[in-house]
Amino acid sequence: MTIELIDIAVRDKAAHPRLAGRTTGHVRAVLSETHADRQQTHELAITVWADLAADASDADIDMALMLKAAAIIARLKASLNGTG
């Protein structure tokens, strides 16, 4: 079984209502799974958060949220492959 990340994007984000410097949001991830010569596409909405400096740019916030989602996907892949 092979799982590949084929697309990732921030779907929404907002400042945390109580924790200063924390941004929460959802990242849309599209995965392609190949198993026994069959290919299937999965679209996930991953809830993430990141603590950032007050002067972080919008691009920095998006990158931090996508990196959090990518780490979650990497743990998922490791678990499915029996290495995690």
C-alpha positions, 0 to 999 in steps of 0.5 A, spaced: 500 500 500 502 506 498 499 513 500 501 520 497 500 527 499 497 530 493 494 537 495 494 541 501 491 547 503 489 551 509 481 551 509 480 556 514 483 559 520 482 564 526 485 567 532 484 562 538 479 566 543 483 565 549 490 563 548 494 569 545 499 567 540 495 561 538 492 560 531 487 554 530 484 552 523 483 546 518 487 544 513 484 540 507 489 534 505 488 530 499 491 523 499 492 518 493 492 511 496 494 505 491 493 498 494 493 492 489 493 496 483 487 500 485 487 507 486 483 511 491 483 518 493 481 521 500 480 528 502 481 530 509 479 536 513 485 536 519 484 540 525 490 544 527 493 549 531 500 553 532 503 558 536 506 564 533 509 570 534 504 576 534 508 579 528 507 573 524 505 574 516 499 570 513 503 566 509 507 564 516 501 562 519 499 558 513 505 554 513 505 553 520 498 550 520 500 546 513 506 543 517 502 541 523 497 537 518 503 534 514 506 531 521 499 528 522 499 525 515 506 522 516 504 519 523 498 516 520 502 513 514 507 510 519 502 507 523 499 504 516 505 502 514 507 498 521 513 503 522 510 508 527 
